[in-house]
C-alpha cells in the first residue's frame, strides 16, 4: 500500500509541473516546441518511481543526468548541434531572456534555460514526493515555476483558466495523498500530519490566488515585467511629435547629424523613430518602451549581419538612428513591441559612438503580392478610430473606396500610395501650414493640397482603417559618397515616410507624396540576395530656404508617464499583503508546533503529561480564556470553561492525569504520556467542533498564548538551579 501511495503522489506532483511546462511557449516567439519541456518533466517522475536506490546520491544522480540530457537535447534541436555554450545555460539562459525583446527570441541558450528550469523543478518535486517527509513543500516549486513563466511572458496575459483548474485539482490530490502517505510512515504521528496541514493549505491558497493576482489586474499591455526597469531619466512627460519636427531639422543650416561607417552602398533610409499611435493631434511614438539591454532580436541563421559604427555629430536626441532590422547594439536600449525605435535613457551627446548589427530584409513586389501582413504587429498597434473621432467614417469610406477590388494587402497599400501621389489629384505645397491635427487632415483631403507631413500622416490613417499595419517613420536619407569611408546624415535630408508590416519581411516603405522622382510602384525596391542593385526613392524634401520656423506652430501632445498604472500598483500591493499574511500565519503555526514538539520530547514523562494538559489550556487561551502561572489546574479548566463552554471535558481529565503524573510516588509510564497527548488531540477536535471552523482558525493564528506569561517551565529536565520544576499537588495547587 505504501509504494502505491508514493507512486500516486509522485504522479500527481509531477503533473503540476507538466501543466506549467505546457505554457512555456508564451515566453518565446516561434519556433518553439514545449514538448522539449513536457517530456523530460514527465520522465523525472518516472525516474523517481523506478529508481530503487535508498541512498541520497543514488536517487539524485539519475535526476541530474536527466536534467543535463534534456537541456542538451533542447539546445541541439534549436541550434542544430550541441553547442559549447551548454555549460553557460544555468548562468546566462534566463538573463538572455530578460535582456531581449519580448517575446524573447527562441535561441538555443534561452530555450535550454527554460527546459532546464522545468526539468529540475520536476525532479525536485518527484524526489520530495517519493521521500514523503516534505509534503508541505510539494506545491511550492510548481508555483514558483508558474510565476517565472508569467513574469517572463507578461504580454501573454494571466495564466489560462483551464491550467489553473488543472493545477488546483492536482494540488488537492497531492494534499490528500501526502496526508495518507505521511500518516502511513511508522515514525509519523497525527501531530506531525496536522502540523503540516496549515502550511500546505496556505501554499495551496497561494497557487490559486497568486497567478490571478499577477495576471488579472494588469491586463495584456500594462502588466509587471521583469524587464521594465522604469526610471525618470527616460520618462518624458511632454514631447513634440517627431513628424511635426521635420521643419525644425530642415530649417537648420546644412549640418551633419551623424556619420555611419562603412558607407552605405545605395540610398538608404535611416530611422530616428517610427510613430505608431494617433491621438487626433499628432502621430506619436509608442508609450510602452521597455528596457531590453543590447540584444534586440534573434541572430539570423542564414543571412549575414551588417555591422555599422555610428558617430554622433549634431544629432542630440534620445532616439538612436538605425536602419533595417537591428539585432545587437553596444548601447543599453529601450524598445517597444513593434520595434519602432531604439530609445536611450538619456540623450545622445556630440562625439558619442555606438556599434549596430542588423539585417536588411530583401523582397520584390512579386513576393509581397503573395505575402500577408503581419497580424501580430497589427494586433499590437493602438487603434486610430478614437483619434479621428467623428471623422473616422469619412476616412474609412475613402480608404475602402480607394482599395476596392484589390486582391492582396500589397496592392491595397500601393493603391493608397498611388491615390495620394498621383500628379494632378493632390498638390505638394511646401508653403502649406505645418501640423497634422484631425481638422488639418480633413482640410487636406478637401483642398487636395498640403506638405509632406500631411501626405504621410493621411496615408498611415487610411491604411490602418483598411486593416494594414501602418506606421509613420521619421529619419534621414543616407546617400553613398564616392571616395569616402562612410556616409553622413544631413539635416536637410530629414524626411518622413509611411511603412507597412509584412509577414517574414518586416516593414516596407511606401511613398504617397507627388513627385517627378516617384516611381510608379511606390515601395522601394530592395537589394536581392544575389547582389542586384536596389532602388530607393526618398520622399521629396523641403529645402532650407523654403523652410519656416515652427516654434509656435508645432502641435504638442502630452505623453503618459512611463510608470505603473493604478491597477498595477494595487495588484502588486495585494500580492505583497497576501505574502505578508502568509508569512505571519506560517510563523505563528511553526512557533506553536515547535513548542508542542519540545513538550513531547522533554526527557521526563511527568513533564510530557503536564505539557499535554497545558497545550490544551493554551488553545482556550488563544480563544480568549484568561491564564496565569499562579492559577491551579482546576482554575485553568474553569477559566477555559468560561470561553469554550462544555468543550472542556477532556481538559478536566487531562488536569487530573497531570496531577497524578507529578504527585504520585510512582512516575508515570510512557503509555500514560501517549494517552495524555491522545486526550489533548481529542480535546482539540472537541474544541474545534464546539467553536466552529472560523473561530478555530482565528484562535490558531492568535498570539495570546505566545506573548503571555508561560504556564510551565518543563522544556528541560532540570531548571537553572538543578531542581525539579513546579509540580501540582492532589488538591490542584501548584507547589515548588
Secondary structure, DSSP 8 states (H G I E B T S, - for coil): -HHHHHHHHHHHHHHHHHHHHTTGGGGB-SS--THHHHHHHHHHHHHHHH----SHHHHHHHHHHHHHHHHHHHHHHHHSS--GGGGGHHHHHHHHHHHS-SSB---HHHHHHHHHHHHHHHHHHHHHHHH-TTGGGTTHHHHHHHHHHHHHTGGG-S--HHHHHHHHHHHHHHHHHHHHHHHHSTT--HHHHHHHHHHHHHHHHHHHHHHHHHHHTTTTTSS--TT----GGG--SEEE-GGGGHHHHHTS-S-EEEEEES--SS-EEEEEEEE-EE-SS-EE--S--EEEEEE-S---SSS--EEEEEEESS--SSB--B-SEEEEEEEEEEE-TT--B-B-SS---TT-EEEEEEE-----HHHHHT--B-HHHHHHS--SHHHHGGGHHHHHHHHHHHHTT--SHHHHHHHHHHHHHSBTTBEE-TTS-----HHHHHHHHHHTEE-HHHHHHHHHHHHHHTT--EEEEEEEEE---TT-SEEEEEGGGEEEEEEEEETTTEEEEE--S--TT--SS-S-B---TT----B--------TTT----TTTS-EEE---SS--HHHHHHHHHHHHHHHHHHHHHHHHHHHHHHHHHHHH-S-HHHHHHHHHHHHHHHHHHTT----TTS-HHHHHHHHHHHHGGGGHHHHHHHHHHHHHHHSSS---HHHHHHHHHHHHHHHHHHHHHH-HHHHHHHHT--HHHHS--S---SSSS-TTS----EE-TTS-EE-
